[in-house]
Amino acid sequence: MDQTQRVLYVKSLLGGCGLGQEDIIGLALQAVENQILAYINWDSLPPQLEDILILMTVSYMKSAGLGDSGSAAGPVSSVKRGDVQTTFAVAAGASGSAGTFNLGADNGDFFGWRQVLNQYRKLRW
């Protein structure tokens, strides 16, 4: 699948992002693909992981609030009364600075995809 087709799939899954979002989507696709390749120790993406790449990119864009996909505001996380400041949690309780992309961490499973990617992982010498 070529990059243009990938971008179209991501745009449609995000609900048809606005015009000019192709660059952001392309960058997110490349970042997620690089992380997948680094995790599985391959030089190029196996064809079986094309769909996974697209779904992971959509999840990443939504959680990171990239482009028009913006994270939905969650519950109020803090309120300051002097000069009125209200802060909302994003992504159902996560903070805006929370790590959204960490395949290798012991506690971060990157949206539960580690088990799928482990099937394609090669041993590094």
PyMOL commands that set and color helices and strands:
alter all, ss='L'
color gray80, all
select helices_A, chain A and resi 3-13+22-40+47-64+67-69+114-118
alter helices_A, ss='H'
color red, helices_A
select strands_A, chain A and resi 73-80+85-90
alter strands_A, ss='S'
color yellow, strands_A
deselect
rebuild
show_as cartoon
